[in-house]
Amino acid sequence: MAVQEARQGVHGGGCTCGDCPHGAREGHRQAVAAFLARRDELAAGQGLPAAVAHSAGASRQWVSDELTQSARAVAERGRAEGEAWLARLWRRTVLVVWAGVGALLLVQALTAIGAGWTPARTAGLLAALVAAGLLTGAGYAHRARGGVLAPVIGEDNRLSTSRVVAASWVLLVVFSVLVLAGELAGAGRPGRREELLDGLGPGRAAALVTVLAVVCGVAVLVRRVVSLRVLGQRLQKVPADRPRATDPVTDDEGRGSFTDVQYVLVSAAAVVFAAVRLARHPEELPELPWGLALLVLVSAATYLAGKYAEGGRPVILSVVRAREAGDLDAPIRVGDDIEIRGAGFVPPGAGGADRLARMVVRIGAVYVHVPLVPVTGGFTNPADETLTVPVPADVEPGSVVIQVVTAAGVETNRCVIDVAD
């Protein structure tokens, strides 16, 4: 009893350790709250040491370093919370799977009132039990990576839209085949067996097989396309702390994506239609109308085209001398601030302070970290279209090459400026 009370005192309430899921979650929450309070405090000009308060450049650098250290602590807590969340997710996925089996049993029991219990109902229940058992075993094997959801989590630690859609069709087909196998095992007369085997014929399942082949092919092709575009620096990908339920219908920034939404909605409607068709005719694979199959294929083609079109390499359009109110117009000199104007400096999903602090500007042979400039509720620097950095003293006067390295590790084009003596 004393040991249990001690454990509850350590890992309950306000525990912030990383040894238990509650501690990781609470530690991340407290770290985020502390960072936001510190950012708003520094944005209001409070908490600056007297040694740097007299210099705008020194105070800005000190604030940036302070926020960068705090952001790294938040990121570490976030990664720990994400790993703990995935570790405990597998139990929830297993509960959802078996809850689905219970729901199927309830629906079969209610619909059997008056109509009577049929061998098809028994085959469906047995198929659900077998499928749930297989999913439970797979979930346990991948319990550290989200359980049943592990196969649909992409390399960027987000739920993949193409994998979710393909997995839904695979589950439907597997369940349909198991139902037919159960009915075939319980068939007593040879004519019934021939009828069930005819239900697996290519004529009836042609549309279903075509849709399954296309959605699985899209899932494989999308992974290849994204990998090649990332390696070719034509697409910026930043890993997420953990998967979210909205990932299949949003982009990396969390905003709604038309191509993803239409693919999920059309596929979900077709899967529901096929499931109803299976319930009405359990003696054969669901026969999809070719019109519905073509609708799914068009939706898949739209999604794939969107994957080819998204992204783009960050680009520098111009570099100018940053001028404050009251300053005279002058050429760029060592110690001045320069404003880099362009597009794509902040990749989707890289809006966190720890990601922003990783941005670097190459000025000649010197690599300058982009300072974080806080305001209440966010940051004014860096931004997706503008960056402001100082020209360090180590830069030699003359023609100097400017290049930005984003948080995703992608380099922009080169831009040449003249630094005066």
N, C-alpha and C positions, 0 to 999 in steps of 0.2 A: 504494500500500500504506500509506503514512504517513497519507494522508487517511482511508482506511478505518479504520485503528486509532484515529485521533483521533475519528472519529464514534462508534465503538464505546465509546470511553472516555467520551464525553459523554452518549450516549443509552442506555447499557447499565448494568447493575448497579443502583446507587442513584440513577439520574437522576430528578430531580424537576421538570424543566422541563415546560412545556405544549406544546412543539413536536412531541412524538411521543406515540403512545399509551402506551408504557411509562412515559414520564416523567409523564404525567397520572395514570396509575394508581398509580404509586409515590408521587407527591406527595400524592395524596388519602389514601392509606393512612397515610403519615407524619403528615399533618395531623390525621387522626382519632385516631391513637395519642397525639399530643401533647395534643390537647384532652381526651381521657379522663383522661390522667395529671394534667393541670392541674385538671380538675374534681374529681377525688378528693383532690388535694392541698388545694384550697381547702375542700372539704367537711370535711376533718380539721382545719381551722383553721390550716393552715400556709401560709406565704408572704404573710401580710398585712403591709402596711407599718405601721411604728410610729405614723405620723401618724393612722391611722384605726382602729387596734386598740382604742382606748379607747371608741369609740362604736359601739353595735350597729347603728344606722341607717347611719352612714357606712361601716362595714365591709361591711354588706350591699350597699349601693349600689356600693361599689368592686368587690366580688366579681362583682356582676351585670354591671357594665361590662366587667370583664376577660373574663368568659366570653362576653359578647356579641361582643366583638371577635374572640376566638378562633373562635367559632361562625361568624362571617361569613367568616373565612379558610377554614374547613372547607367552607362552602357554595360558595365560589368554586372551590375545588379539586374539589368534587363535580360542579359543573356542567361544568368542563373535562373531568373524567374521563368524564362522561356523553356529551358531544359526541364525544370521542375513541372511546368504545366504539361509538357509533352509526356513526361513520365507518368503523370496521374491521368492523362487523357484516355489511355488504353482501357481502363476500367469502365469509363463512361461509354466508350464506343461499344464495348461488349454488352453493357446494359441496354443500349439502344438496339443492338441486334436481337437480343432475346426478348426485348419488349415488342419488337416487330413480330416475332414468332407468336407471342401471346396475343397480339392484336389479330393476327391471321386466324388463330384458333377461335377467338371470340367471334369474328365475322363468320367463320364457317359454322359455328354452333348456332348463331342467330339465323343464318340463311337456311340451315338444315331443318328448321322448324316447319313442319308441314310437308316439305319436299323429301325429307329423310336423308340419312347419311349415305353417301355413295362412295365407291372405291376411289373416284377422282379426288374427293375430299381427303381421304386417307393418304393418297399419293402426294397431294399438295402439302399436307402437314409433315409427312416424312421428308419431303424435299426441303422444306423450311428447316427442319431439325438438322439435316445433313449439312445444308449450306451454313447455318448458324454455327455448327460445330467446326467446320472448316475455317470460318472467319474468326472464331474464337482462338483457334490454334495459331492462325496467322497473326492475330493481334497480340497474343502472348509472345510470339517469337520476335515481334517488332515493338515490344512494349516501351522501349526507350525512345522510340521515334513516332509515338502517337497511336500505336496499336493498329486497328483496322485502317486508319487513315494514312498510314505510312506510304503505301504505294501511290497515293495521289498528292503527296507533298513534293513540290519541286525542289530543285537544287538551291533556289533562293529562299527556302524555308517558307514558301507560301503555297496555299492550295492551288494546284494547277487546273485551270478551266478545262483544257483538253483531256486531262487524265480523269477528272471527275465525270465528264460526259461519257468517256469510253468505259469507265468502270461501271457506270449505271447500266449501259447496254450489255456488258459482259455478265453482270449479275443476273440480269433478266434472262439472258440466253441460258446460263448455267442452271437457273431455277427451272426454266421450261424443260430442259433436257432431263433434269432429275425427276420432274413430275411424270414425264413420259416413261422414264425408266421404272418408276414405282408402279405405274399402271401396267406396264409390260410384265413386271414381275408377278403382279397379282392377277393377270389375265388367265382365265381358265380354258377358254375355247380357242382353237386355232384361228377362227375368223376374226376374233377380237385382236389377236396378236398381229395379224396382217393389217388390220385397220390402223393400229398404233404405229406400225412400221411405215405405213404410207404417210402418216403424219409428219415423218422426218424427210419426206421427199423434197427434192430441189425445187420443184415447181411451186410449192406453197411457201417455202422459206427463202425464195430467191431475194425478195426485197429486204427481208430481215438480215440475211447474210451480207448483202451489199452494204447496208447501213452499218453493220458491225465492222466490216472490213474498212470502210471509209473512216469512221470515227477513230478506230484504233490506228490506222495509218496517219491520220491527222495528229494524234497524240505523239507518235514517234517523230513525224516530220517537224512538228513545232519545236520539239526539244532540239533537233538538229539545227533548225534555222536559228533559234535563239543562241545556241552555243557558237555557231559560226559568226553571227553578227556581233556577239560580245568579244570574241577573239579578234575580229577585224576592226574593233573599236567603232562600230557603227550603231551599237546599242549599249546603253549604260544600265547595268543591273546592280542593285544594292540589296544584300540579304536583309530579310526581316527578322525581328527578334523571335517571332513565333507565328504560326499560321492563324488566320482568322476566318470566321464563317463567311464573311463577305468577299473573300479573295476571288472566288470564281466569277464574280460579276463586277469586279473593280480592277483598276490598274494598280501599279505599284505604289502610287500616291494615295490610294484609297478612294479615288473618284470613280463614279460609275462609267463603265466602258460599254459603248453600244455593241461592238462586235461580240464581246463576251456575254452580255445580257441576252442578245438575240439567240446566240448559240445554246445557252443554257435553257432558255424558255422553250424554244422549238424542240429541243431534244427531250426536255421534261414532258412536254405535251405528247410527243410520240411514244415515249416510254409508258406513260399512263395508258394511252390507247392500246399499246401492245399487251399491257398487263390485264386490261379489261377483256381484250380478245382471248387471252389465255384462260381467264376465269370462265368465259362463256364456252370455249372449246378446248378443254384441257387434254383432248386426245390428239392434238397436233401442235406443232410450233406456231407461235402467233403469226398470222398472215397479214403483213402490212400492205395496205394499198400502195400502189406505185406512186400515186400522187403525194401521199404522206412521205414516202421514202425520198422522193425528189425534193420535197421541201426540206428535209433534214440535210440532204446533200448540198443544196444551195446555201443553207445556213452554215454548214461546215466550210464551204468554199469562201464565204464571206469572212468567217473567223480567221481562216488561214491567210487570206489577203490582208486582213488587218494586222496580223503578226509580221508580215513582210513590210508593211508600210510604217509601223510604229518605230519610235526611236529616232536616232540621228546623232551625228557627231557634234559635240560642242564647238562653237566657232567664235573667234574674236573678230569683231567688225571694226573697231577703232580703239585707240588709246589716247586719252587726253589728260592734261594736267588738271588735278582737282583744285578748284578755286573756291576759297571761302569768301564770305561777304567782306568787302573792304580791301581784298588783296588786288594787287596790280597784275595785269596780264603779263606773262613772262614765259620763257622756254622752260622745259623740264630740266631740273637740276637735281643733284644728289641731295636727299633729305626731303624732297617734295613728295606729296601724295599723287599717285596717278589713278585715274578711273578707267577701268577696262570695260568696254561695252561690247556686248555680244549676245549669245543665246545658248541655253543648255548647260550653264555652269553648275546648276544644282540638279542632279539626276532625280527622277521620281523615287520617293522613299528615302531621300537623303536630307530631309529638312530638319532632322534632329541636330542638336548642338555638337554631338560627338562626330557626326558625319561632316558637318560644316567645318569643324576645326581641322579636318584632314585635307582641306583644299590648299594647294600650293601654287604660287606663281613663280615661274622661272624668268628672272631678269638678268640677261647676260649669262654669267656663270654662277649666279647666286640664286638660291631657292628661298623664297620668302613665303612664310605661312600667312594666309589671309587672316587678318585679325577679326575677331568677333566683336561687333558693335551692338550692344543690347539696347532694346527699347521695351517699354512695358508691353508684354504679350508676345515678344518675338525678337528678331534681329533685323537690322537694316543692312548689315554687311556680314557675310556675302549674300548676294541675291542671284536669282537665276539669270538676270540680264546685265548686272553690273557688279564689279568688284573694285574695291579701293584698297590699295596697298602702298606703303612707303617705298621710295627708291633707296636701298641701303647704301652705306658709305663705301662698300667694297666694289660698287659698280664703276667701271671706268667710263669717262666721258667719250662720246662718239655714238656710232650706230650700235644699238643694243636690241637684241631679240627678246620679245616677250612671248611667253607661252604659259597656258593655264593647265594644271593637272587637277581634275575633278576628284571627288570622293570615291568615284568608281574606278579610278586609276586611268582614265582616258585623257589623252593629251589633245589640246586644241591645235589649230593651225598656228603658224608663226607670224608674228607681227613685229615690224622693225620700227623703233622710235629713235630720235636723236636726243642724247643727254648732253646738255651744255656744260661748259666748265664753271 
